[in-house]
Amino acid sequence: MAQSGQPPVRWTDRLATVVIYALACATAVFAAKTVPVYEVATHESGDTSYLPLSYAVAWFGIATSLMLVALWIARAIRWRMPAWPVALIAIPLIAGSWVLGFLIAVISA
């Protein structure tokens, strides 16, 4: 919970949260659209048996990142804390999900 001596959350904090989360959503759309690039990693060997797994890991991670961060933002707002630092977490989580899916495709090739 917010401490009694803590200043109230300003509207600029809310605006920053919305802008950062919108950028995270745009990053997620870009990452999801570039998931088919994983096929390039398996092009040389021709083994595409793990490609569906790498797609699923990436898309699940991207979607879960956005949902979890939205819940964390709601919790921060409810506790009257600045939520924009929480929104910043979304972008590394999305990038990590994309990289993890790519690594699955590369290692299995």
N, C-alpha and C positions, 0 to 999 in steps of 0.2 A: 504494500500500500504506500501511497505517497505520504511523506512525512509532513507534519504540520508546519514546519519552517520552510518548506519547499515552495518556491514561487509558482503561481498558476501557469499552466501551459498557454502560450500565446497562439494567436491565429497564424503567425508566421511558421510556427512549428507544424501546425496542421497542413498548411500550404506546402511546406517542404516535404512532408510525408506523402502527400498526394502526388507531387511531381516526381519524387524518387520512385514511388511504387508504379507510376505510369511508365517511367523509363525501364523499370524491371519487367513490366509486362511486354514492352516493346522488345527488350532483350530476349525474353522467353519466346516470343513469336519468331524472332530471327533465328534463335537456336533451334527451335523445332523445325523450321523450314530448311535448316542446313543439316539436319540429321541424315538425310539420304546421301550425304557426302561420304558416309561410312563405307559405301559400296566401293569407293576408290581404294580404300585400304585393303579390300579383299580381291581387287581386280587382278593382281599379279599371281596369287596362288589359285584363285578360282574357287576356293572353299568358302561358301556362303552359309554354312550350316548354323553358325552362331550369329549371323546378321540379324535375325528377328529378335534374339535376346538383347543384342546391343541397342536396337531401336527401342525395345520395351523399357530397358533400363534408363535410357536417355529421356524418353517422353514421360515416363512415370516420375523420374526425378525432377524434371522441369515443372510438371503440373503440381507435384507435391510441394515443391519449393514455394510456388506462388500461394498455394493454399495455407501452408504453415505460417508464412510471413504475414499473410492477411490476418490470421488468428492472433499472432503475436502483436500486430499493430493494434487490433481491437483491445487486447489485454492492456497494452501500454496506455491507450486512451482511457480505458476504464479506470486505471490506477492513477490517472492524471499525471502521467510522465511523458516526456518528449518521445514521440514515436518515430521520428525520422531516423535515428540510429538503427532502429529495428528494421526499417525499410531498406537500409543499405545492405543488410545481410542477404537479401534476395539475389542480388547480382552474382556474388561469388558462389552461392548455392546452385544457381542455374548454370554457370560456367562449369562448375564441378560435375554436375550431372551430365553435361554434354561431353566433357573430357572422359568421364568414366565409361560412357557408352562407346566412345571412340577407342579407348584402350581395349575394351572387350573385343571390338571388331579387329583391331590390329593384332592383338596377342593370339586370337583364334585363327587368324589367317595363315 
